[in-house]
Amino acid sequence: MIKVHRLDGKDFYLNANLIETVEAVPDTLITLTTGRRLFVQETVSEVVGLATGFFAKVANHEWIGREP
């Protein structure tokens, strides 16, 4: 899960496995594999970095026994 912020500033955790596309339109739009679309405050690069970091931690088992 990655922590992102809605356009109103409220944070939420997103299942990174569900991300299909991330684009700037000009706000950052995340489209999920379910078809749901979410606008977030983070830039495209930030979302990609968060997702990449999440997958790296999972691959290295760094998430075991830790809070998000």
PQR file of N, CA, C, O and H, with PARSE charges and radii, in Angstrom:
ATOM      1  N   MET A   1       0.846  -1.175   0.000 -0.4000 1.5000
ATOM      2  CA  MET A   1       0.000   0.000   0.000 -0.0000 2.0000
ATOM      3  C   MET A   1       0.895   1.243   0.000  0.5500 1.7000
ATOM      4  O   MET A   1       1.952   1.270   0.630 -0.5500 1.4000
ATOM      5  N   ILE A   2       0.446   2.258  -0.717 -0.4000 1.5000
ATOM      6  CA  ILE A   2       1.173   3.528  -0.730 -0.0000 2.0000
ATOM      7  C   ILE A   2       0.247   4.632  -0.218  0.5500 1.7000
ATOM      8  O   ILE A   2      -0.960   4.608  -0.455 -0.5500 1.4000
ATOM      9  H   ILE A   2      -0.412   2.237  -1.229  0.4000 1.0000
ATOM     10  N   LYS A   3       0.830   5.587   0.480 -0.4000 1.5000
ATOM     11  CA  LYS A   3       0.060   6.699   1.031 -0.0000 2.0000
ATOM     12  C   LYS A   3       0.079   7.856   0.036  0.5500 1.7000
ATOM     13  O   LYS A   3       1.142   8.337  -0.355 -0.5500 1.4000
ATOM     14  H   LYS A   3       1.811   5.606   0.672  0.4000 1.0000
ATOM     15  N   VAL A   4      -1.112   8.294  -0.366 -0.4000 1.5000
ATOM     16  CA  VAL A   4      -1.258   9.428  -1.273 -0.0000 2.0000
ATOM     17  C   VAL A   4      -2.319  10.368  -0.705  0.5500 1.7000
ATOM     18  O   VAL A   4      -2.977  10.040   0.283 -0.5500 1.4000
ATOM     19  H   VAL A   4      -1.976   7.903  -0.048  0.4000 1.0000
ATOM     20  N   HIS A   5      -2.484  11.522  -1.322 -0.4000 1.5000
ATOM     21  CA  HIS A   5      -3.408  12.541  -0.825 -0.0000 2.0000
ATOM     22  C   HIS A   5      -4.406  12.940  -1.906  0.5500 1.7000
ATOM     23  O   HIS A   5      -4.035  13.215  -3.047 -0.5500 1.4000
ATOM     24  H   HIS A   5      -1.950  11.787  -2.124  0.4000 1.0000
ATOM     25  N   ARG A   6      -5.671  12.966  -1.523 -0.4000 1.5000
ATOM     26  CA  ARG A   6      -6.708  13.455  -2.435 -0.0000 2.0000
ATOM     27  C   ARG A   6      -6.479  14.946  -2.686  0.5500 1.7000
ATOM     28  O   ARG A   6      -5.693  15.577  -1.979 -0.5500 1.4000
ATOM     29  H   ARG A   6      -5.972  12.743  -0.596  0.4000 1.0000
ATOM     30  N   LEU A   7      -7.141  15.499  -3.660 -0.4000 1.5000
ATOM     31  CA  LEU A   7      -6.970  16.916  -3.973 -0.0000 2.0000
ATOM     32  C   LEU A   7      -7.402  17.810  -2.816  0.5500 1.7000
ATOM     33  O   LEU A   7      -6.937  18.945  -2.706 -0.5500 1.4000
ATOM     34  H   LEU A   7      -7.780  14.986  -4.234  0.4000 1.0000
ATOM     35  N   ASP A   8      -8.298  17.308  -1.940 -0.4000 1.5000
ATOM     36  CA  ASP A   8      -8.723  18.093  -0.773 -0.0000 2.0000
ATOM     37  C   ASP A   8      -7.746  17.977   0.394  0.5500 1.7000
ATOM     38  O   ASP A   8      -7.980  18.553   1.457 -0.5500 1.4000
ATOM     39  H   ASP A   8      -8.676  16.386  -2.029  0.4000 1.0000
ATOM     40  N   GLY A   9      -6.646  17.231   0.203 -0.4000 1.5000
ATOM     41  CA  GLY A   9      -5.613  17.106   1.221 -0.0000 2.0000
ATOM     42  C   GLY A   9      -5.731  15.893   2.120  0.5500 1.7000
ATOM     43  O   GLY A   9      -4.800  15.597   2.869 -0.5500 1.4000
ATOM     44  H   GLY A   9      -6.456  16.763  -0.660  0.4000 1.0000
ATOM     45  N   LYS A  10      -6.845  15.185   2.069 -0.4000 1.5000
ATOM     46  CA  LYS A  10      -7.020  13.997   2.909 -0.0000 2.0000
ATOM     47  C   LYS A  10      -6.155  12.865   2.372  0.5500 1.7000
ATOM     48  O   LYS A  10      -6.114  12.609   1.169 -0.5500 1.4000
ATOM     49  H   LYS A  10      -7.601  15.426   1.460  0.4000 1.0000
ATOM     50  N   ASP A  11      -5.462  12.188   3.293 -0.4000 1.5000
ATOM     51  CA  ASP A  11      -4.596  11.092   2.857 -0.0000 2.0000
ATOM     52  C   ASP A  11      -5.352   9.766   2.887  0.5500 1.7000
ATOM     53  O   ASP A  11      -6.325   9.603   3.623 -0.5500 1.4000
ATOM     54  H   ASP A  11      -5.495  12.395   4.270  0.4000 1.0000
ATOM     55  N   PHE A  12      -4.885   8.831   2.078 -0.4000 1.5000
ATOM     56  CA  PHE A  12      -5.435   7.479   2.069 -0.0000 2.0000
ATOM     57  C   PHE A  12      -4.370   6.532   1.541  0.5500 1.7000
ATOM     58  O   PHE A  12      -3.393   6.950   0.921 -0.5500 1.4000
ATOM     59  H   PHE A  12      -4.095   8.964   1.480  0.4000 1.0000
ATOM     60  N   TYR A  13      -4.579   5.255   1.799 -0.4000 1.5000
ATOM     61  CA  TYR A  13      -3.640   4.236   1.335 -0.0000 2.0000
ATOM     62  C   TYR A  13      -4.236   3.533   0.124  0.5500 1.7000
ATOM     63  O   TYR A  13      -5.403   3.140   0.119 -0.5500 1.4000
ATOM     64  H   TYR A  13      -5.373   4.915   2.303  0.4000 1.0000
ATOM     65  N   LEU A  14      -3.413   3.388  -0.892 -0.4000 1.5000
ATOM     66  CA  LEU A  14      -3.831   2.805  -2.159 -0.0000 2.0000
ATOM     67  C   LEU A  14      -3.075   1.509  -2.401  0.5500 1.7000
ATOM     68  O   LEU A  14      -1.860   1.448  -2.212 -0.5500 1.4000
ATOM     69  H   LEU A  14      -2.465   3.707  -0.889  0.4000 1.0000
ATOM     70  N   ASN A  15      -3.782   0.487  -2.812 -0.4000 1.5000
ATOM     71  CA  ASN A  15      -3.156  -0.785  -3.155 -0.0000 2.0000
ATOM     72  C   ASN A  15      -2.378  -0.596  -4.459  0.5500 1.7000
ATOM     73  O   ASN A  15      -2.970  -0.479  -5.532 -0.5500 1.4000
ATOM     74  H   ASN A  15      -4.769   0.536  -2.965  0.4000 1.0000
ATOM     75  N   ALA A  16      -1.061  -0.568  -4.356 -0.4000 1.5000
ATOM     76  CA  ALA A  16      -0.210  -0.314  -5.525 -0.0000 2.0000
ATOM     77  C   ALA A  16      -0.356  -1.387  -6.598  0.5500 1.7000
ATOM     78  O   ALA A  16      -0.062  -1.136  -7.767 -0.5500 1.4000
ATOM     79  H   ALA A  16      -0.581  -0.663  -3.484  0.4000 1.0000
ATOM     80  N   ASN A  17      -0.803  -2.569  -6.218 -0.4000 1.5000
ATOM     81  CA  ASN A  17      -0.998  -3.643  -7.195 -0.0000 2.0000
ATOM     82  C   ASN A  17      -2.135  -3.341  -8.168  0.5500 1.7000
ATOM     83  O   ASN A  17      -2.220  -3.951  -9.234 -0.5500 1.4000
ATOM     84  H   ASN A  17      -1.042  -2.773  -5.268  0.4000 1.0000
ATOM     85  N   LEU A  18      -3.004  -2.406  -7.807 -0.4000 1.5000
ATOM     86  CA  LEU A  18      -4.152  -2.091  -8.657 -0.0000 2.0000
ATOM     87  C   LEU A  18      -3.899  -0.947  -9.636  0.5500 1.7000
ATOM     88  O   LEU A  18      -4.763  -0.634 -10.455 -0.5500 1.4000
ATOM     89  H   LEU A  18      -2.935  -1.911  -6.941  0.4000 1.0000
ATOM     90  N   ILE A  19      -2.725  -0.321  -9.560 -0.4000 1.5000
ATOM     91  CA  ILE A  19      -2.435   0.812 -10.448 -0.0000 2.0000
ATOM     92  C   ILE A  19      -2.197   0.311 -11.873  0.5500 1.7000
ATOM     93  O   ILE A  19      -1.331  -0.528 -12.119 -0.5500 1.4000
ATOM     94  H   ILE A  19      -2.023  -0.575  -8.894  0.4000 1.0000
ATOM     95  N   GLU A  20      -2.985   0.845 -12.798 -0.4000 1.5000
ATOM     96  CA  GLU A  20      -2.807   0.509 -14.214 -0.0000 2.0000
ATOM     97  C   GLU A  20      -2.052   1.623 -14.932  0.5500 1.7000
ATOM     98  O   GLU A  20      -1.078   1.361 -15.639 -0.5500 1.4000
ATOM     99  H   GLU A  20      -3.689   1.527 -12.597  0.4000 1.0000
ATOM    100  N   THR A  21      -2.503   2.874 -14.749 -0.4000 1.5000
ATOM    101  CA  THR A  21      -1.817   4.003 -15.374 -0.0000 2.0000
ATOM    102  C   THR A  21      -1.779   5.188 -14.415  0.5500 1.7000
ATOM    103  O   THR A  21      -2.609   5.314 -13.514 -0.5500 1.4000
ATOM    104  H   THR A  21      -3.293   3.086 -14.175  0.4000 1.0000
ATOM    105  N   VAL A  22      -0.783   6.059 -14.637 -0.4000 1.5000
ATOM    106  CA  VAL A  22      -0.662   7.319 -13.897 -0.0000 2.0000
ATOM    107  C   VAL A  22      -0.345   8.386 -14.935  0.5500 1.7000
ATOM    108  O   VAL A  22       0.591   8.238 -15.720 -0.5500 1.4000
ATOM    109  H   VAL A  22      -0.109   5.957 -15.369  0.4000 1.0000
ATOM    110  N   GLU A  23      -1.131   9.466 -14.936 -0.4000 1.5000
ATOM    111  CA  GLU A  23      -0.905  10.514 -15.925 -0.0000 2.0000
ATOM    112  C   GLU A  23      -1.232  11.887 -15.343  0.5500 1.7000
ATOM    113  O   GLU A  23      -1.991  11.996 -14.380 -0.5500 1.4000
ATOM    114  H   GLU A  23      -1.892   9.586 -14.298  0.4000 1.0000
ATOM    115  N   ALA A  24      -0.660  12.921 -15.928 -0.4000 1.5000
ATOM    116  CA  ALA A  24      -0.929  14.298 -15.532 -0.0000 2.0000
ATOM    117  C   ALA A  24      -1.911  14.902 -16.523  0.5500 1.7000
ATOM    118  O   ALA A  24      -1.659  14.910 -17.728 -0.5500 1.4000
ATOM    119  H   ALA A  24      -0.044  12.832 -16.711  0.4000 1.0000
ATOM    120  N   VAL A  25      -3.054  15.420 -16.006 -0.4000 1.5000
ATOM    121  CA  VAL A  25      -4.100  15.923 -16.913 -0.0000 2.0000
ATOM    122  C   VAL A  25      -4.734  17.262 -16.523  0.5500 1.7000
ATOM    123  O   VAL A  25      -5.914  17.351 -16.861 -0.5500 1.4000
ATOM    124  H   VAL A  25      -3.259  15.414 -15.027  0.4000 1.0000
ATOM    125  N   PRO A  26      -4.243  18.281 -15.916 -0.5600 1.5000
ATOM    126  CA  PRO A  26      -2.907  18.453 -15.377  0.2800 2.0000
ATOM    127  C   PRO A  26      -2.732  17.867 -13.979  0.5500 1.7000
ATOM    128  O   PRO A  26      -1.605  17.569 -13.583 -0.5500 1.4000
ATOM    129  N   ASP A  27      -3.842  17.689 -13.202 -0.4000 1.5000
ATOM    130  CA  ASP A  27      -3.690  17.007 -11.915 -0.0000 2.0000
ATOM    131  C   ASP A  27      -3.317  15.557 -12.184  0.5500 1.7000
ATOM    132  O   ASP A  27      -3.559  15.039 -13.273 -0.5500 1.4000
ATOM    133  H   ASP A  27      -4.757  17.930 -13.523  0.4000 1.0000
ATOM    134  N   THR A  28      -2.732  14.911 -11.196 -0.4000 1.5000
ATOM    135  CA  THR A  28      -2.314  13.520 -11.378 -0.0000 2.0000
ATOM    136  C   THR A  28      -3.521  12.604 -11.275  0.5500 1.7000
ATOM    137  O   THR A  28      -4.241  12.615 -10.276 -0.5500 1.4000
ATOM    138  H   THR A  28      -2.535  15.332 -10.311  0.4000 1.0000
ATOM    139  N   LEU A  29      -3.732  11.821 -12.304 -0.4000 1.5000
ATOM    140  CA  LEU A  29      -4.839  10.875 -12.382 -0.0000 2.0000
ATOM    141  C   LEU A  29      -4.284   9.460 -12.338  0.5500 1.7000
ATOM    142  O   LEU A  29      -3.458   9.078 -13.167 -0.5500 1.4000
ATOM    143  H   LEU A  29      -3.147  11.813 -13.115  0.4000 1.0000
ATOM    144  N   ILE A  30      -4.749   8.686 -11.357 -0.4000 1.5000
ATOM    145  CA  ILE A  30      -4.381   7.272 -11.254 -0.0000 2.0000
ATOM    146  C   ILE A  30      -5.588   6.466 -11.703  0.5500 1.7000
ATOM    147  O   ILE A  30      -6.678   6.618 -11.153 -0.5500 1.4000
ATOM    148  H   ILE A  30      -5.420   8.997 -10.684  0.4000 1.0000
ATOM    149  N   THR A  31      -5.400   5.615 -12.694 -0.4000 1.5000
ATOM    150  CA  THR A  31      -6.455   4.712 -13.130 -0.0000 2.0000
ATOM    151  C   THR A  31      -6.104   3.324 -12.625  0.5500 1.7000
ATOM    152  O   THR A  31      -4.987   2.843 -12.812 -0.5500 1.4000
ATOM    153  H   THR A  31      -4.514   5.492 -13.141  0.4000 1.0000
ATOM    154  N   LEU A  32      -7.079   2.687 -11.978 -0.4000 1.5000
ATOM    155  CA  LEU A  32      -6.866   1.359 -11.410 -0.0000 2.0000
ATOM    156  C   LEU A  32      -7.314   0.276 -12.379  0.5500 1.7000
ATOM    157  O   LEU A  32      -8.059   0.544 -13.322 -0.5500 1.4000
ATOM    158  H   LEU A  32      -7.986   3.078 -11.826  0.4000 1.0000
ATOM    159  N   THR A  33      -6.865  -0.928 -12.145 -0.4000 1.5000
ATOM    160  CA  THR A  33      -7.248  -2.060 -12.992 -0.0000 2.0000
ATOM    161  C   THR A  33      -8.745  -2.329 -12.914  0.5500 1.7000
ATOM    162  O   THR A  33      -9.296  -3.007 -13.781 -0.5500 1.4000
ATOM    163  H   THR A  33      -6.261  -1.145 -11.378  0.4000 1.0000
ATOM    164  N   THR A  34      -9.406  -1.808 -11.890 -0.4000 1.5000
ATOM    165  CA  THR A  34     -10.852  -1.964 -11.727 -0.0000 2.0000
ATOM    166  C   THR A  34     -11.634  -0.960 -12.568  0.5500 1.7000
ATOM    167  O   THR A  34     -12.854  -1.061 -12.692 -0.5500 1.4000
ATOM    168  H   THR A  34      -8.958  -1.257 -11.186  0.4000 1.0000
ATOM    169  N   GLY A  35     -10.911   0.026 -13.152 -0.4000 1.5000
ATOM    170  CA  GLY A  35     -11.558   1.080 -13.914 -0.0000 2.0000
ATOM    171  C   GLY A  35     -11.782   2.347 -13.105  0.5500 1.7000
ATOM    172  O   GLY A  35     -12.082   3.399 -13.670 -0.5500 1.4000
ATOM    173  H   GLY A  35      -9.920   0.107 -13.051  0.4000 1.0000
ATOM    174  N   ARG A  36     -11.639   2.257 -11.798 -0.4000 1.5000
ATOM    175  CA  ARG A  36     -11.808   3.435 -10.940 -0.0000 2.0000
ATOM    176  C   ARG A  36     -10.693   4.432 -11.224  0.5500 1.7000
ATOM    177  O   ARG A  36      -9.554   4.050 -11.491 -0.5500 1.4000
ATOM    178  H   ARG A  36     -11.395   1.402 -11.339  0.4000 1.0000
ATOM    179  N   ARG A  37     -11.039   5.725 -11.162 -0.4000 1.5000
ATOM    180  CA  ARG A  37     -10.066   6.787 -11.427 -0.0000 2.0000
ATOM    181  C   ARG A  37      -9.962   7.670 -10.193  0.5500 1.7000
ATOM    182  O   ARG A  37     -10.976   8.051  -9.608 -0.5500 1.4000
ATOM    183  H   ARG A  37     -11.965   6.036 -10.945  0.4000 1.0000
ATOM    184  N   LEU A  38      -8.727   7.994  -9.797 -0.4000 1.5000
ATOM    185  CA  LEU A  38      -8.476   8.788  -8.600 -0.0000 2.0000
ATOM    186  C   LEU A  38      -7.544   9.946  -8.926  0.5500 1.7000
ATOM    187  O   LEU A  38      -6.509   9.753  -9.563 -0.5500 1.4000
ATOM    188  H   LEU A  38      -7.903   7.684 -10.272  0.4000 1.0000
ATOM    189  N   PHE A  39      -7.907  11.147  -8.491 -0.4000 1.5000
ATOM    190  CA  PHE A  39      -7.024  12.302  -8.624 -0.0000 2.0000
ATOM    191  C   PHE A  39      -6.291  12.496  -7.305  0.5500 1.7000
ATOM    192  O   PHE A  39      -6.902  12.446  -6.237 -0.5500 1.4000
ATOM    193  H   PHE A  39      -8.748  11.304  -7.973  0.4000 1.0000
ATOM    194  N   VAL A  40      -4.984  12.718  -7.376 -0.4000 1.5000
ATOM    195  CA  VAL A  40      -4.169  12.884  -6.171 -0.0000 2.0000
ATOM    196  C   VAL A  40      -3.272  14.113  -6.300  0.5500 1.7000
ATOM    197  O   VAL A  40      -3.035  14.615  -7.399 -0.5500 1.4000
ATOM    198  H   VAL A  40      -4.487  12.759  -8.243  0.4000 1.0000
ATOM    199  N   GLN A  41      -2.772  14.594  -5.136 -0.4000 1.5000
ATOM    200  CA  GLN A  41      -1.886  15.761  -5.105 -0.0000 2.0000
ATOM    201  C   GLN A  41      -0.482  15.442  -5.591  0.5500 1.7000
ATOM    202  O   GLN A  41       0.188  16.310  -6.151 -0.5500 1.4000
ATOM    203  H   GLN A  41      -2.964  14.185  -4.243  0.4000 1.0000
ATOM    204  N   GLU A  42      -0.030  14.221  -5.387 -0.4000 1.5000
ATOM    205  CA  GLU A  42       1.333  13.843  -5.759 -0.0000 2.0000
ATOM    206  C   GLU A  42       1.520  13.942  -7.271  0.5500 1.7000
ATOM    207  O   GLU A  42       0.572  13.779  -8.040 -0.5500 1.4000
ATOM    208  H   GLU A  42      -0.574  13.516  -4.932  0.4000 1.0000
ATOM    209  N   THR A  43       2.753  14.210  -7.681 -0.4000 1.5000
ATOM    210  CA  THR A  43       3.066  14.243  -9.112 -0.0000 2.0000
ATOM    211  C   THR A  43       3.143  12.813  -9.648  0.5500 1.7000
ATOM    212  O   THR A  43       3.198  11.849  -8.883 -0.5500 1.4000
ATOM    213  H   THR A  43       3.523  14.342  -7.056  0.4000 1.0000
ATOM    214  N   VAL A  44       3.145  12.699 -10.968 -0.4000 1.5000
ATOM    215  CA  VAL A  44       3.301  11.384 -11.591 -0.0000 2.0000
ATOM    216  C   VAL A  44       4.593  10.728 -11.107  0.5500 1.7000
ATOM    217  O   VAL A  44       4.601   9.549 -10.753 -0.5500 1.4000
ATOM    218  H   VAL A  44       3.100  13.481 -11.589  0.4000 1.0000
ATOM    219  N   SER A  45       5.678  11.490 -11.093 -0.4000 1.5000
ATOM    220  CA  SER A  45       6.970  10.948 -10.649 -0.0000 2.0000
ATOM    221  C   SER A  45       6.919  10.474  -9.205  0.5500 1.7000
ATOM    222  O   SER A  45       7.503   9.445  -8.868 -0.5500 1.4000
ATOM    223  H   SER A  45       5.672  12.448 -11.381  0.4000 1.0000
ATOM    224  N   GLU A  46       6.225  11.215  -8.353 -0.4000 1.5000
ATOM    225  CA  GLU A  46       6.111  10.812  -6.949 -0.0000 2.0000
ATOM    226  C   GLU A  46       5.325   9.517  -6.804  0.5500 1.7000
ATOM    227  O   GLU A  46       5.714   8.638  -6.034 -0.5500 1.4000
ATOM    228  H   GLU A  46       5.751  12.051  -8.627  0.4000 1.0000
ATOM    229  N   VAL A  47       4.222   9.391  -7.536 -0.4000 1.5000
ATOM    230  CA  VAL A  47       3.418   8.164  -7.464 -0.0000 2.0000
ATOM    231  C   VAL A  47       4.230   6.974  -7.964  0.5500 1.7000
ATOM    232  O   VAL A  47       4.222   5.909  -7.346 -0.5500 1.4000
ATOM    233  H   VAL A  47       3.905  10.104  -8.161  0.4000 1.0000
ATOM    234  N   VAL A  48       4.924   7.154  -9.074 -0.4000 1.5000
ATOM    235  CA  VAL A  48       5.765   6.076  -9.608 -0.0000 2.0000
ATOM    236  C   VAL A  48       6.846   5.707  -8.593  0.5500 1.7000
ATOM    237  O   VAL A  48       7.118   4.526  -8.380 -0.5500 1.4000
ATOM    238  H   VAL A  48       4.929   8.019  -9.576  0.4000 1.0000
ATOM    239  N   GLY A  49       7.459   6.704  -7.969 -0.4000 1.5000
ATOM    240  CA  GLY A  49       8.481   6.448  -6.961 -0.0000 2.0000
ATOM    241  C   GLY A  49       7.934   5.710  -5.750  0.5500 1.7000
ATOM    242  O   GLY A  49       8.577   4.795  -5.235 -0.5500 1.4000
ATOM    243  H   GLY A  49       7.238   7.664  -8.142  0.4000 1.0000
ATOM    244  N   LEU A  50       6.745   6.106  -5.292 -0.4000 1.5000
ATOM    245  CA  LEU A  50       6.120   5.423  -4.159 -0.0000 2.0000
ATOM    246  C   LEU A  50       5.820   3.966  -4.498  0.5500 1.7000
ATOM    247  O   LEU A  50       6.089   3.070  -3.698 -0.5500 1.4000
ATOM    248  H   LEU A  50       6.223   6.849  -5.711  0.4000 1.0000
ATOM    249  N   ALA A  51       5.261   3.730  -5.687 -0.4000 1.5000
ATOM    250  CA  ALA A  51       4.929   2.362  -6.092 -0.0000 2.0000
ATOM    251  C   ALA A  51       6.190   1.524  -6.269  0.5500 1.7000
ATOM    252  O   ALA A  51       6.240   0.375  -5.831 -0.5500 1.4000
ATOM    253  H   ALA A  51       5.041   4.458  -6.337  0.4000 1.0000
ATOM    254  N   THR A  52       7.199   2.090  -6.904 -0.4000 1.5000
ATOM    255  CA  THR A  52       8.463   1.374  -7.097 -0.0000 2.0000
ATOM    256  C   THR A  52       9.099   1.041  -5.757  0.5500 1.7000
ATOM    257  O   THR A  52       9.594  -0.069  -5.560 -0.5500 1.4000
ATOM    258  H   THR A  52       7.158   3.024  -7.260  0.4000 1.0000
ATOM    259  N   GLY A  53       9.088   1.995  -4.837 -0.4000 1.5000
ATOM    260  CA  GLY A  53       9.628   1.763  -3.502 -0.0000 2.0000
ATOM    261  C   GLY A  53       8.869   0.682  -2.760  0.5500 1.7000
ATOM    262  O   GLY A  53       9.465  -0.148  -2.075 -0.5500 1.4000
ATOM    263  H   GLY A  53       8.686   2.897  -4.997  0.4000 1.0000
ATOM    264  N   PHE A  54       7.548   0.694  -2.898 -0.4000 1.5000
ATOM    265  CA  PHE A  54       6.720  -0.333  -2.268 -0.0000 2.0000
ATOM    266  C   PHE A  54       7.093  -1.718  -2.780  0.5500 1.7000
ATOM    267  O   PHE A  54       7.294  -2.642  -1.992 -0.5500 1.4000
ATOM    268  H   PHE A  54       7.064   1.368  -3.455  0.4000 1.0000
ATOM    269  N   PHE A  55       7.184  -1.862  -4.099 -0.4000 1.5000
ATOM    270  CA  PHE A  55       7.502  -3.171  -4.669 -0.0000 2.0000
ATOM    271  C   PHE A  55       8.911  -3.622  -4.300  0.5500 1.7000
ATOM    272  O   PHE A  55       9.146  -4.817  -4.118 -0.5500 1.4000
ATOM    273  H   PHE A  55       7.021  -1.111  -4.739  0.4000 1.0000
ATOM    274  N   ALA A  56       9.845  -2.691  -4.188 -0.4000 1.5000
ATOM    275  CA  ALA A  56      11.210  -3.036  -3.764 -0.0000 2.0000
ATOM    276  C   ALA A  56      11.209  -3.550  -2.331  0.5500 1.7000
ATOM    277  O   ALA A  56      11.899  -4.520  -2.017 -0.5500 1.4000
ATOM    278  H   ALA A  56       9.654  -1.720  -4.335  0.4000 1.0000
ATOM    279  N   LYS A  57      10.431  -2.900  -1.453 -0.4000 1.5000
ATOM    280  CA  LYS A  57      10.347  -3.351  -0.061 -0.0000 2.0000
ATOM    281  C   LYS A  57       9.724  -4.738   0.026  0.5500 1.7000
ATOM    282  O   LYS A  57      10.181  -5.582   0.796 -0.5500 1.4000
ATOM    283  H   LYS A  57       9.871  -2.112  -1.708  0.4000 1.0000
ATOM    284  N   VAL A  58       8.683  -4.972  -0.762 -0.4000 1.5000
ATOM    285  CA  VAL A  58       8.041  -6.289  -0.760 -0.0000 2.0000
ATOM    286  C   VAL A  58       9.025  -7.347  -1.242  0.5500 1.7000
ATOM    287  O   VAL A  58       9.113  -8.425  -0.653 -0.5500 1.4000
ATOM    288  H   VAL A  58       8.312  -4.286  -1.388  0.4000 1.0000
ATOM    289  N   ALA A  59       9.760  -7.052  -2.300 -0.4000 1.5000
ATOM    290  CA  ALA A  59      10.724  -8.017  -2.847 -0.0000 2.0000
ATOM    291  C   ALA A  59      11.825  -8.336  -1.847  0.5500 1.7000
ATOM    292  O   ALA A  59      12.357  -9.446  -1.835 -0.5500 1.4000
ATOM    293  H   ALA A  59       9.688  -6.177  -2.778  0.4000 1.0000
ATOM    294  N   ASN A  60      12.169  -7.356  -1.001 -0.4000 1.5000
ATOM    295  CA  ASN A  60      13.229  -7.549  -0.006 -0.0000 2.0000
ATOM    296  C   ASN A  60      12.684  -7.944   1.358  0.5500 1.7000
ATOM    297  O   ASN A  60      13.438  -8.033   2.328 -0.5500 1.4000
ATOM    298  H   ASN A  60      11.737  -6.454  -1.010  0.4000 1.0000
ATOM    299  N   HIS A  61      11.376  -8.183   1.439 -0.4000 1.5000
ATOM    300  CA  HIS A  61      10.711  -8.579   2.685 -0.0000 2.0000
ATOM    301  C   HIS A  61      10.900  -7.554   3.793  0.5500 1.7000
ATOM    302  O   HIS A  61      10.912  -7.922   4.968 -0.5500 1.4000
ATOM    303  H   HIS A  61      10.764  -8.110   0.652  0.4000 1.0000
ATOM    304  N   GLU A  62      11.048  -6.280   3.451 -0.4000 1.5000
ATOM    305  CA  GLU A  62      11.249  -5.222   4.439 -0.0000 2.0000
ATOM    306  C   GLU A  62       9.961  -4.834   5.146  0.5500 1.7000
ATOM    307  O   GLU A  62      10.010  -4.127   6.153 -0.5500 1.4000
ATOM    308  H   GLU A  62      11.039  -5.982   2.497  0.4000 1.0000
ATOM    309  N   TRP A  63       8.818  -5.270   4.654 -0.4000 1.5000
ATOM    310  CA  TRP A  63       7.533  -4.885   5.213 -0.0000 2.0000
ATOM    311  C   TRP A  63       7.119  -5.754   6.385  0.5500 1.7000
ATOM    312  O   TRP A  63       6.192  -5.393   7.110 -0.5500 1.4000
ATOM    313  H   TRP A  63       8.778  -5.843   3.836  0.4000 1.0000
ATOM    314  N   ILE A  64       7.763  -6.869   6.592 -0.4000 1.5000
ATOM    315  CA  ILE A  64       7.338  -7.828   7.614 -0.0000 2.0000
ATOM    316  C   ILE A  64       7.428  -7.203   9.004  0.5500 1.7000
ATOM    317  O   ILE A  64       8.490  -6.742   9.423 -0.5500 1.4000
ATOM    318  H   ILE A  64       8.515  -7.162   6.003  0.4000 1.0000
ATOM    319  N   GLY A  65       6.305  -7.195   9.706 -0.4000 1.5000
ATOM    320  CA  GLY A  65       6.254  -6.719  11.081 -0.0000 2.0000
ATOM    321  C   GLY A  65       6.346  -5.224  11.259  0.5500 1.7000
ATOM    322  O   GLY A  65       6.629  -4.755  12.361 -0.5500 1.4000
ATOM    323  H   GLY A  65       5.443  -7.570   9.366  0.4000 1.0000
ATOM    324  N   ARG A  66       6.112  -4.455  10.199 -0.4000 1.5000
ATOM    325  CA  ARG A  66       6.207  -2.996  10.293 -0.0000 2.0000
ATOM    326  C   ARG A  66       4.885  -2.348   9.931  0.5500 1.7000
ATOM    327  O   ARG A  66       4.088  -2.881   9.159 -0.5500 1.4000
ATOM    328  H   ARG A  66       5.882  -4.837   9.304  0.4000 1.0000
ATOM    329  N   GLU A  67       4.684  -1.187  10.514 -0.4000 1.5000
ATOM    330  CA  GLU A  67       3.520  -0.376  10.162 -0.0000 2.0000
ATOM    331  C   GLU A  67       3.769   0.256   8.793  0.5500 1.7000
ATOM    332  O   GLU A  67       4.921   0.411   8.388 -0.5500 1.4000
ATOM    333  H   GLU A  67       5.331  -0.754  11.141  0.4000 1.0000
ATOM    334  N   PRO A  68       2.695   0.627   8.070 -0.5600 1.5000
ATOM    335  CA  PRO A  68       2.885   1.256   6.749  0.2800 2.0000
ATOM    336  C   PRO A  68       3.614   2.572   6.820  0.5500 1.7000
ATOM    337  O   PRO A  68       3.842   3.208   5.791 -0.5500 1.4000
TER
END
